[in-house]
């Protein structure tokens, strides 16, 4: 039986548009950033109760 979920991962075409929707419109907070050569390539959005959506 599943009692919780740590995170799900979504591969998106436009990271900035995804951030705008999930943070700007839905109000989720960004918790972790993934950088490669100084450029952000992904992030976690906090959905509450220690569950996150990971975007790449």
PDB file of N, H, CA, C and O in Angstrom:
ATOM      1  N   UNK A   1       0.835  -1.174   0.000  1.00  0.00           N
ATOM      2  CA  UNK A   1       0.000   0.000   0.000  1.00  0.00           C
ATOM      3  C   UNK A   1       0.883   1.242   0.000  1.00  0.00           C
ATOM      4  O   UNK A   1       1.850   1.326   0.758  1.00  0.00           O
ATOM      5  N   UNK A   2       0.552   2.192  -0.843  1.00  0.00           N
ATOM      6  H   UNK A   2      -0.233   2.124  -1.459  1.00  0.00           H
ATOM      7  CA  UNK A   2       1.298   3.448  -0.917  1.00  0.00           C
ATOM      8  C   UNK A   2       0.774   4.393   0.160  1.00  0.00           C
ATOM      9  O   UNK A   2      -0.427   4.650   0.243  1.00  0.00           O
ATOM     10  N   UNK A   3       1.691   4.908   0.985  1.00  0.00           N
ATOM     11  H   UNK A   3       2.667   4.699   0.917  1.00  0.00           H
ATOM     12  CA  UNK A   3       1.272   5.822   2.051  1.00  0.00           C
ATOM     13  C   UNK A   3       1.691   7.266   1.775  1.00  0.00           C
ATOM     14  O   UNK A   3       1.305   8.177   2.507  1.00  0.00           O
ATOM     15  N   UNK A   4       2.474   7.471   0.731  1.00  0.00           N
ATOM     16  H   UNK A   4       2.788   6.731   0.137  1.00  0.00           H
ATOM     17  CA  UNK A   4       2.893   8.821   0.384  1.00  0.00           C
ATOM     18  C   UNK A   4       3.753   8.798  -0.852  1.00  0.00           C
ATOM     19  O   UNK A   4       4.090   7.731  -1.365  1.00  0.00           O
ATOM     20  N   UNK A   5       4.113   9.984  -1.337  1.00  0.00           N
ATOM     21  H   UNK A   5       3.839  10.851  -0.920  1.00  0.00           H
ATOM     22  CA  UNK A   5       4.942  10.086  -2.523  1.00  0.00           C
ATOM     23  C   UNK A   5       5.933  11.215  -2.313  1.00  0.00           C
ATOM     24  O   UNK A   5       5.556  12.300  -1.872  1.00  0.00           O
ATOM     25  N   UNK A   6       7.202  10.965  -2.626  1.00  0.00           N
ATOM     26  H   UNK A   6       7.508  10.083  -2.985  1.00  0.00           H
ATOM     27  CA  UNK A   6       8.222  12.000  -2.474  1.00  0.00           C
ATOM     28  C   UNK A   6       8.136  13.014  -3.607  1.00  0.00           C
ATOM     29  O   UNK A   6       8.068  14.218  -3.360  1.00  0.00           O
ATOM     30  N   UNK A   7       8.140  12.533  -4.852  1.00  0.00           N
ATOM     31  H   UNK A   7       8.195  11.555  -5.052  1.00  0.00           H
ATOM     32  CA  UNK A   7       8.014  13.439  -5.986  1.00  0.00           C
ATOM     33  C   UNK A   7       7.699  12.677  -7.263  1.00  0.00           C
ATOM     34  O   UNK A   7       7.888  11.464  -7.359  1.00  0.00           O
ATOM     35  N   UNK A   8       7.211  13.431  -8.240  1.00  0.00           N
ATOM     36  H   UNK A   8       7.057  14.416  -8.162  1.00  0.00           H
ATOM     37  CA  UNK A   8       7.087  12.918  -9.598  1.00  0.00           C
ATOM     38  C   UNK A   8       7.960  13.806 -10.463  1.00  0.00           C
ATOM     39  O   UNK A   8       8.244  14.948 -10.100  1.00  0.00           O
ATOM     40  N   UNK A   9       8.386  13.291 -11.604  1.00  0.00           N
ATOM     41  H   UNK A   9       8.155  12.364 -11.900  1.00  0.00           H
ATOM     42  CA  UNK A   9       9.248  14.052 -12.508  1.00  0.00           C
ATOM     43  C   UNK A   9       8.534  14.261 -13.832  1.00  0.00           C
ATOM     44  O   UNK A   9       7.949  13.337 -14.397  1.00  0.00           O
ATOM     45  N   UNK A  10       8.593  15.499 -14.315  1.00  0.00           N
ATOM     46  H   UNK A  10       9.068  16.250 -13.857  1.00  0.00           H
ATOM     47  CA  UNK A  10       7.990  15.826 -15.603  1.00  0.00           C
ATOM     48  C   UNK A  10       9.055  16.421 -16.517  1.00  0.00           C
ATOM     49  O   UNK A  10       9.745  17.366 -16.134  1.00  0.00           O
ATOM     50  N   UNK A  11       9.188  15.883 -17.705  1.00  0.00           N
ATOM     51  H   UNK A  11       8.627  15.116 -18.016  1.00  0.00           H
ATOM     52  CA  UNK A  11      10.049  16.468 -18.726  1.00  0.00           C
ATOM     53  C   UNK A  11       9.188  17.421 -19.537  1.00  0.00           C
ATOM     54  O   UNK A  11       8.189  17.012 -20.129  1.00  0.00           O
ATOM     55  N   UNK A  12       9.574  18.689 -19.565  1.00  0.00           N
ATOM     56  H   UNK A  12      10.386  19.021 -19.084  1.00  0.00           H
ATOM     57  CA  UNK A  12       8.757  19.715 -20.212  1.00  0.00           C
ATOM     58  C   UNK A  12       9.528  20.366 -21.358  1.00  0.00           C
ATOM     59  O   UNK A  12      10.759  20.381 -21.357  1.00  0.00           O
ATOM     60  N   UNK A  13       8.804  20.898 -22.326  1.00  0.00           N
ATOM     61  H   UNK A  13       7.804  20.886 -22.327  1.00  0.00           H
ATOM     62  CA  UNK A  13       9.428  21.575 -23.461  1.00  0.00           C
ATOM     63  C   UNK A  13       9.922  22.972 -23.095  1.00  0.00           C
ATOM     64  O   UNK A  13      10.931  23.438 -23.624  1.00  0.00           O
ATOM     65  N   UNK A  14       9.203  23.642 -22.183  1.00  0.00           N
ATOM     66  H   UNK A  14       8.383  23.264 -21.753  1.00  0.00           H
ATOM     67  CA  UNK A  14       9.522  25.022 -21.836  1.00  0.00           C
ATOM     68  C   UNK A  14       9.550  25.156 -20.318  1.00  0.00           C
ATOM     69  O   UNK A  14       8.507  25.272 -19.674  1.00  0.00           O
ATOM     70  N   UNK A  15      10.751  25.139 -19.757  1.00  0.00           N
ATOM     71  H   UNK A  15      11.598  25.044 -20.280  1.00  0.00           H
ATOM     72  CA  UNK A  15      10.920  25.183 -18.299  1.00  0.00           C
ATOM     73  C   UNK A  15      10.378  26.487 -17.719  1.00  0.00           C
ATOM     74  O   UNK A  15       9.736  26.473 -16.669  1.00  0.00           O
ATOM     75  N   UNK A  16      10.626  27.605 -18.384  1.00  0.00           N
ATOM     76  H   UNK A  16      11.148  27.617 -19.237  1.00  0.00           H
ATOM     77  CA  UNK A  16      10.157  28.903 -17.885  1.00  0.00           C
ATOM     78  C   UNK A  16       8.629  28.977 -17.877  1.00  0.00           C
ATOM     79  O   UNK A  16       8.044  29.494 -16.925  1.00  0.00           O
ATOM     80  N   UNK A  17       7.983  28.472 -18.915  1.00  0.00           N
ATOM     81  H   UNK A  17       8.458  28.052 -19.688  1.00  0.00           H
ATOM     82  CA  UNK A  17       6.514  28.479 -18.964  1.00  0.00           C
ATOM     83  C   UNK A  17       5.939  27.579 -17.879  1.00  0.00           C
ATOM     84  O   UNK A  17       4.922  27.914 -17.270  1.00  0.00           O
ATOM     85  N   UNK A  18       6.582  26.436 -17.631  1.00  0.00           N
ATOM     86  H   UNK A  18       7.408  26.163 -18.125  1.00  0.00           H
ATOM     87  CA  UNK A  18       6.131  25.535 -16.567  1.00  0.00           C
ATOM     88  C   UNK A  18       6.270  26.204 -15.209  1.00  0.00           C
ATOM     89  O   UNK A  18       5.377  26.113 -14.367  1.00  0.00           O
ATOM     90  N   UNK A  19       7.400  26.880 -15.000  1.00  0.00           N
ATOM     91  H   UNK A  19       8.126  26.954 -15.684  1.00  0.00           H
ATOM     92  CA  UNK A  19       7.588  27.592 -13.732  1.00  0.00           C
ATOM     93  C   UNK A  19       6.549  28.697 -13.579  1.00  0.00           C
ATOM     94  O   UNK A  19       6.001  28.879 -12.491  1.00  0.00           O
ATOM     95  N   UNK A  20       6.273  29.427 -14.638  1.00  0.00           N
ATOM     96  H   UNK A  20       6.718  29.279 -15.521  1.00  0.00           H
ATOM     97  CA  UNK A  20       5.272  30.490 -14.575  1.00  0.00           C
ATOM     98  C   UNK A  20       3.902  29.933 -14.178  1.00  0.00           C
ATOM     99  O   UNK A  20       3.200  30.531 -13.362  1.00  0.00           O
ATOM    100  N   UNK A  21       3.529  28.809 -14.743  1.00  0.00           N
ATOM    101  H   UNK A  21       4.100  28.323 -15.405  1.00  0.00           H
ATOM    102  CA  UNK A  21       2.225  28.227 -14.423  1.00  0.00           C
ATOM    103  C   UNK A  21       2.179  27.696 -12.996  1.00  0.00           C
ATOM    104  O   UNK A  21       1.296  28.070 -12.224  1.00  0.00           O
ATOM    105  N   UNK A  22       3.120  26.829 -12.639  1.00  0.00           N
ATOM    106  H   UNK A  22       3.838  26.525 -13.266  1.00  0.00           H
ATOM    107  CA  UNK A  22       3.062  26.171 -11.329  1.00  0.00           C
ATOM    108  C   UNK A  22       3.401  27.106 -10.180  1.00  0.00           C
ATOM    109  O   UNK A  22       2.828  26.980  -9.098  1.00  0.00           O
ATOM    110  N   UNK A  23       4.318  28.037 -10.390  1.00  0.00           N
ATOM    111  H   UNK A  23       4.783  28.140 -11.268  1.00  0.00           H
ATOM    112  CA  UNK A  23       4.650  28.991  -9.330  1.00  0.00           C
ATOM    113  C   UNK A  23       3.778  30.226  -9.405  1.00  0.00           C
ATOM    114  O   UNK A  23       3.187  30.637  -8.406  1.00  0.00           O
ATOM    115  N   UNK A  24       3.695  30.827 -10.599  1.00  0.00           N
ATOM    116  H   UNK A  24       4.176  30.493 -11.410  1.00  0.00           H
ATOM    117  CA  UNK A  24       2.993  32.090 -10.745  1.00  0.00           C
ATOM    118  C   UNK A  24       1.487  31.978 -10.629  1.00  0.00           C
ATOM    119  O   UNK A  24       0.851  32.794  -9.960  1.00  0.00           O
ATOM    120  N   UNK A  25       0.913  30.979 -11.271  1.00  0.00           N
ATOM    121  H   UNK A  25       1.429  30.317 -11.813  1.00  0.00           H
ATOM    122  CA  UNK A  25      -0.546  30.853 -11.286  1.00  0.00           C
ATOM    123  C   UNK A  25      -1.051  29.994 -10.130  1.00  0.00           C
ATOM    124  O   UNK A  25      -2.003  30.373  -9.448  1.00  0.00           O
ATOM    125  N   UNK A  26      -0.416  28.832  -9.903  1.00  0.00           N
ATOM    126  H   UNK A  26       0.358  28.525 -10.457  1.00  0.00           H
ATOM    127  CA  UNK A  26      -0.875  27.944  -8.827  1.00  0.00           C
ATOM    128  C   UNK A  26      -0.281  28.282  -7.463  1.00  0.00           C
ATOM    129  O   UNK A  26      -0.777  27.813  -6.439  1.00  0.00           O
ATOM    130  N   UNK A  27       0.778  29.094  -7.441  1.00  0.00           N
ATOM    131  H   UNK A  27       1.181  29.475  -8.273  1.00  0.00           H
ATOM    132  CA  UNK A  27       1.353  29.553  -6.179  1.00  0.00           C
ATOM    133  C   UNK A  27       2.280  28.579  -5.478  1.00  0.00           C
ATOM    134  O   UNK A  27       2.574  28.761  -4.297  1.00  0.00           O
ATOM    135  N   UNK A  28       2.751  27.549  -6.172  1.00  0.00           N
ATOM    136  H   UNK A  28       2.513  27.401  -7.131  1.00  0.00           H
ATOM    137  CA  UNK A  28       3.690  26.597  -5.556  1.00  0.00           C
ATOM    138  C   UNK A  28       5.051  27.270  -5.387  1.00  0.00           C
ATOM    139  O   UNK A  28       5.445  28.102  -6.205  1.00  0.00           O
ATOM    140  N   UNK A  29       5.760  26.908  -4.329  1.00  0.00           N
ATOM    141  H   UNK A  29       5.439  26.232  -3.665  1.00  0.00           H
ATOM    142  CA  UNK A  29       7.079  27.477  -4.080  1.00  0.00           C
ATOM    143  C   UNK A  29       8.160  26.607  -4.694  1.00  0.00           C
ATOM    144  O   UNK A  29       8.074  25.379  -4.684  1.00  0.00           O
ATOM    145  N   UNK A  30       9.191  27.272  -5.236  1.00  0.00           N
ATOM    146  H   UNK A  30       9.261  28.270  -5.245  1.00  0.00           H
ATOM    147  CA  UNK A  30      10.354  26.553  -5.764  1.00  0.00           C
ATOM    148  C   UNK A  30      11.234  26.172  -4.579  1.00  0.00           C
ATOM    149  O   UNK A  30      11.551  27.024  -3.749  1.00  0.00           O
ATOM    150  N   UNK A  31      11.630  24.915  -4.487  1.00  0.00           N
ATOM    151  H   UNK A  31      11.372  24.223  -5.161  1.00  0.00           H
ATOM    152  CA  UNK A  31      12.440  24.459  -3.355  1.00  0.00           C
ATOM    153  C   UNK A  31      13.868  24.099  -3.738  1.00  0.00           C
ATOM    154  O   UNK A  31      14.793  24.412  -2.990  1.00  0.00           O
ATOM    155  N   UNK A  32      14.073  23.455  -4.870  1.00  0.00           N
ATOM    156  H   UNK A  32      13.320  23.200  -5.478  1.00  0.00           H
ATOM    157  CA  UNK A  32      15.410  23.032  -5.283  1.00  0.00           C
ATOM    158  C   UNK A  32      15.611  23.432  -6.735  1.00  0.00           C
ATOM    159  O   UNK A  32      14.669  23.410  -7.527  1.00  0.00           O
ATOM    160  N   UNK A  33      16.839  23.796  -7.085  1.00  0.00           N
ATOM    161  H   UNK A  33      17.605  23.814  -6.442  1.00  0.00           H
ATOM    162  CA  UNK A  33      17.189  24.126  -8.468  1.00  0.00           C
ATOM    163  C   UNK A  33      18.292  23.187  -8.925  1.00  0.00           C
ATOM    164  O   UNK A  33      19.167  22.811  -8.145  1.00  0.00           O
ATOM    165  N   UNK A  34      18.242  22.820 -10.176  1.00  0.00           N
ATOM    166  H   UNK A  34      17.532  23.125 -10.810  1.00  0.00           H
ATOM    167  CA  UNK A  34      19.284  21.999 -10.781  1.00  0.00           C
ATOM    168  C   UNK A  34      20.001  22.844 -11.820  1.00  0.00           C
ATOM    169  O   UNK A  34      19.385  23.351 -12.758  1.00  0.00           O
ATOM    170  N   UNK A  35      21.312  22.991 -11.645  1.00  0.00           N
ATOM    171  H   UNK A  35      21.813  22.579 -10.883  1.00  0.00           H
ATOM    172  CA  UNK A  35      22.115  23.825 -12.528  1.00  0.00           C
ATOM    173  C   UNK A  35      23.118  22.978 -13.298  1.00  0.00           C
ATOM    174  O   UNK A  35      23.654  22.000 -12.776  1.00  0.00           O
ATOM    175  N   UNK A  36      23.362  23.364 -14.542  1.00  0.00           N
ATOM    176  H   UNK A  36      22.926  24.158 -14.966  1.00  0.00           H
ATOM    177  CA  UNK A  36      24.399  22.743 -15.367  1.00  0.00           C
ATOM    178  C   UNK A  36      25.136  23.874 -16.062  1.00  0.00           C
ATOM    179  O   UNK A  36      24.551  24.621 -16.847  1.00  0.00           O
ATOM    180  N   UNK A  37      26.421  23.993 -15.770  1.00  0.00           N
ATOM    181  H   UNK A  37      26.896  23.387 -15.133  1.00  0.00           H
ATOM    182  CA  UNK A  37      27.236  25.085 -16.315  1.00  0.00           C
ATOM    183  C   UNK A  37      26.618  26.447 -16.026  1.00  0.00           C
ATOM    184  O   UNK A  37      26.642  27.337 -16.876  1.00  0.00           O
ATOM    185  N   UNK A  38      26.064  26.609 -14.823  1.00  0.00           N
ATOM    186  H   UNK A  38      26.045  25.886 -14.133  1.00  0.00           H
ATOM    187  CA  UNK A  38      25.487  27.871 -14.396  1.00  0.00           C
ATOM    188  C   UNK A  38      24.081  28.144 -14.911  1.00  0.00           C
ATOM    189  O   UNK A  38      23.492  29.169 -14.566  1.00  0.00           O
ATOM    190  N   UNK A  39      23.533  27.255 -15.724  1.00  0.00           N
ATOM    191  H   UNK A  39      24.011  26.423 -16.003  1.00  0.00           H
ATOM    192  CA  UNK A  39      22.194  27.437 -16.278  1.00  0.00           C
ATOM    193  C   UNK A  39      21.214  26.506 -15.577  1.00  0.00           C
ATOM    194  O   UNK A  39      21.506  25.330 -15.362  1.00  0.00           O
ATOM    195  N   UNK A  40      20.056  27.039 -15.225  1.00  0.00           N
ATOM    196  H   UNK A  40      19.819  27.995 -15.400  1.00  0.00           H
ATOM    197  CA  UNK A  40      19.040  26.210 -14.583  1.00  0.00           C
ATOM    198  C   UNK A  40      18.434  25.251 -15.609  1.00  0.00           C
ATOM    199  O   UNK A  40      17.940  25.661 -16.659  1.00  0.00           O
ATOM    200  N   UNK A  41      18.491  23.965 -15.270  1.00  0.00           N
ATOM    201  H   UNK A  41      18.892  23.632 -14.417  1.00  0.00           H
ATOM    202  CA  UNK A  41      17.939  22.948 -16.175  1.00  0.00           C
ATOM    203  C   UNK A  41      16.753  22.225 -15.551  1.00  0.00           C
ATOM    204  O   UNK A  41      16.121  21.391 -16.201  1.00  0.00           O
ATOM    205  N   UNK A  42      16.444  22.541 -14.288  1.00  0.00           N
ATOM    206  H   UNK A  42      16.957  23.218 -13.760  1.00  0.00           H
ATOM    207  CA  UNK A  42      15.320  21.907 -13.622  1.00  0.00           C
ATOM    208  C   UNK A  42      15.099  22.493 -12.244  1.00  0.00           C
ATOM    209  O   UNK A  42      15.934  23.227 -11.715  1.00  0.00           O
ATOM    210  N   UNK A  43      13.946  22.150 -11.673  1.00  0.00           N
ATOM    211  H   UNK A  43      13.268  21.554 -12.102  1.00  0.00           H
ATOM    212  CA  UNK A  43      13.632  22.608 -10.320  1.00  0.00           C
ATOM    213  C   UNK A  43      12.542  21.727  -9.717  1.00  0.00           C
ATOM    214  O   UNK A  43      11.856  20.990 -10.425  1.00  0.00           O
ATOM    215  N   UNK A  44      12.397  21.818  -8.405  1.00  0.00           N
ATOM    216  H   UNK A  44      12.954  22.417  -7.830  1.00  0.00           H
ATOM    217  CA  UNK A  44      11.310  21.174  -7.679  1.00  0.00           C
ATOM    218  C   UNK A  44      10.295  22.241  -7.282  1.00  0.00           C
ATOM    219  O   UNK A  44      10.670  23.319  -6.823  1.00  0.00           O
ATOM    220  N   UNK A  45       9.013  21.940  -7.459  1.00  0.00           N
ATOM    221  H   UNK A  45       8.708  21.064  -7.832  1.00  0.00           H
ATOM    222  CA  UNK A  45       7.935  22.783  -6.949  1.00  0.00           C
ATOM    223  C   UNK A  45       7.288  22.040  -5.786  1.00  0.00           C
ATOM    224  O   UNK A  45       6.974  20.854  -5.893  1.00  0.00           O
ATOM    225  N   UNK A  46       7.094  22.738  -4.686  1.00  0.00           N
ATOM    226  H   UNK A  46       7.349  23.701  -4.598  1.00  0.00           H
ATOM    227  CA  UNK A  46       6.545  22.151  -3.457  1.00  0.00           C
ATOM    228  C   UNK A  46       5.022  22.089  -3.550  1.00  0.00           C
ATOM    229  O   UNK A  46       4.362  23.116  -3.710  1.00  0.00           O
ATOM    230  N   UNK A  47       4.466  20.877  -3.449  1.00  0.00           N
ATOM    231  H   UNK A  47       5.002  20.043  -3.319  1.00  0.00           H
ATOM    232  CA  UNK A  47       3.017  20.705  -3.484  1.00  0.00           C
ATOM    233  C   UNK A  47       2.425  20.558  -2.086  1.00  0.00           C
ATOM    234  O   UNK A  47       1.205  20.487  -1.932  1.00  0.00           O
ATOM    235  N   UNK A  48       3.288  20.513  -1.059  1.00  0.00           N
ATOM    236  H   UNK A  48       4.279  20.571  -1.184  1.00  0.00           H
ATOM    237  CA  UNK A  48       2.846  20.359   0.322  1.00  0.00           C
ATOM    238  C   UNK A  48       3.060  18.944   0.828  1.00  0.00           C
ATOM    239  O   UNK A  48       3.213  18.012   0.039  1.00  0.00           O
ATOM    240  N   UNK A  49       3.071  18.786   2.126  1.00  0.00           N
ATOM    241  H   UNK A  49       2.947  19.543   2.768  1.00  0.00           H
ATOM    242  CA  UNK A  49       3.218  17.477   2.776  1.00  0.00           C
ATOM    243  C   UNK A  49       4.441  16.711   2.292  1.00  0.00           C
ATOM    244  O   UNK A  49       4.372  15.502   2.071  1.00  0.00           O
ATOM    245  N   UNK A  50       5.571  17.416   2.126  1.00  0.00           N
ATOM    246  H   UNK A  50       5.628  18.398   2.306  1.00  0.00           H
ATOM    247  CA  UNK A  50       6.850  16.856   1.668  1.00  0.00           C
ATOM    248  C   UNK A  50       6.729  16.134   0.322  1.00  0.00           C
ATOM    249  O   UNK A  50       7.425  15.148   0.080  1.00  0.00           O
ATOM    250  N   UNK A  51       5.857  16.620  -0.537  1.00  0.00           N
ATOM    251  H   UNK A  51       5.292  17.421  -0.340  1.00  0.00           H
ATOM    252  CA  UNK A  51       5.709  16.082  -1.891  1.00  0.00           C
ATOM    253  C   UNK A  51       6.033  17.198  -2.887  1.00  0.00           C
ATOM    254  O   UNK A  51       5.676  18.359  -2.689  1.00  0.00           O
ATOM    255  N   UNK A  52       6.716  16.810  -3.959  1.00  0.00           N
ATOM    256  H   UNK A  52       7.006  15.867  -4.121  1.00  0.00           H
ATOM    257  CA  UNK A  52       7.201  17.793  -4.933  1.00  0.00           C
ATOM    258  C   UNK A  52       6.899  17.327  -6.366  1.00  0.00           C
ATOM    259  O   UNK A  52       6.708  16.139  -6.625  1.00  0.00           O
ATOM    260  N   UNK A  53       6.863  18.299  -7.281  1.00  0.00           N
ATOM    261  H   UNK A  53       7.018  19.264  -7.070  1.00  0.00           H
ATOM    262  CA  UNK A  53       6.883  18.009  -8.702  1.00  0.00           C
ATOM    263  C   UNK A  53       8.244  18.471  -9.207  1.00  0.00           C
ATOM    264  O   UNK A  53       8.625  19.625  -9.010  1.00  0.00           O
ATOM    265  N   UNK A  54       8.969  17.575  -9.855  1.00  0.00           N
ATOM    266  H   UNK A  54       8.659  16.638 -10.015  1.00  0.00           H
ATOM    267  CA  UNK A  54      10.289  17.861 -10.392  1.00  0.00           C
ATOM    268  C   UNK A  54      10.127  18.148 -11.885  1.00  0.00           C
ATOM    269  O   UNK A  54       9.479  17.389 -12.606  1.00  0.00           O
ATOM    270  N   UNK A  55      10.723  19.252 -12.338  1.00  0.00           N
ATOM    271  H   UNK A  55      11.250  19.868 -11.753  1.00  0.00           H
ATOM    272  CA  UNK A  55      10.633  19.649 -13.741  1.00  0.00           C
ATOM    273  C   UNK A  55      12.014  19.649 -14.379  1.00  0.00           C
ATOM    274  O   UNK A  55      12.963  20.186 -13.806  1.00  0.00           O
ATOM    275  N   UNK A  56      12.134  19.058 -15.546  1.00  0.00           N
ATOM    276  H   UNK A  56      11.364  18.622 -16.011  1.00  0.00           H
ATOM    277  CA  UNK A  56      13.355  19.093 -16.353  1.00  0.00           C
ATOM    278  C   UNK A  56      12.989  19.391 -17.776  1.00  0.00           C
ATOM    279  O   UNK A  56      13.866  19.468 -18.636  1.00  0.00           O
TER     280      UNK A  56
END
